Amino acid sequence: MNEQEAATTAEVLTEALPYIQEFHGKTVVVKYGGNAMVDDSLKQSFARDIVLMNLVGIHPVVVHGGGPQIGELLTKLNIESHFVNGMRVTDSATMDVVQMVLGGLVNKEIVSLINANGGRAAGVTGKDGLLLQATKLEMLPSIDTPEIIDIGHVGEVTHVDTDLLRVFQDSGFIPIIAPIGVGADGESYNINADIVAGRIAEALKAEKLILLTNTSGILDADGNTISEISSDGVDRLIADGVISEGMLPKVQCALDAVNAGVRSVQIIDGRVPHGLLLEVFTRTGVGTQILSQQT
């Protein structure tokens, strides 16, 4: 390492120090999805970021998606996929695949990656310890769909029981959560991972909620990344059609989280190596910060 490289390294470490002090002992909920879950180098980057956060005293909680992996297995099994307003229609056969992929293949791969990089991760679904209690999601009528549509085993969270998560955190484990909920009748429900992450952040009174996406954050009408936006600004972008489709549930869960007391919500680009560290430990961060009101 030459003198210039040494100076740059020292500057980076010095910049990180106040953020390490600020977030020490605090909970950060991370929604893990998109390209970061399918690119091998980004998988390793994510795992190392989570381990480093944990080692400096932050309590990370990971909620993961797995839509592409579910779709791939459904195709192999000759089960056709259908979507209504971005929600996967989940009949009994599809729900079996969802549980197999999210609760098994994807969840355990993330656990293994974090453990291999020096962390101590434990994987669960929302059914474990009644973590995610849910009810069937009703797709309400709209102009395009004047009648209520039954989309099967798709749920919405009615209650988050954090007891199991706190046991993990008190024991030094990093919880890795698959977004599968359980109903009062014992039925399993497929739940949007962004929404689950938001509800868990609310229940844990997290310091920060970070949503990884395949974009650089929220974009304006010209395609530029918005570094900070209020709830009123979000409403205007939705009304103008600038925020639409897959970004809608992310933005809505971010607004719900800050309005429920989560101090900071960021939507960041999961395609950037070590994007989590840049967000947590640098002055400028990356992506878009969502605020409940303009400050």
Buried (B, 14 or more C-beta within 10 A) or exposed (E): EEEEEEEEEEEEEEEBEEBBEEBEEBBBBBBBBBBBBEBEEBBBBBBBBBBBBBEBEBBBBBBBBBBBBBBEBBEEEEBEEEEBEEBBBBEEEBBBBBBBBBBEBBBBBBBEBBBEBEBBBBBBBBBBBBBBBBBBBEBEEEEEEEEEBEBBBBBBBEEBBBEBBBEBBEEEBBBBBBBBBBBEEEBBBBBBBBBBBBBBBBBBEBBBBBBBBEBBBBBBEEEEBBEBBBBEBBEEBBEEEBBEEEBBBBBBBBBBBBEBEBEBBBBBBBBBBBBBBBBBBEEEBBBBBBBBEEE
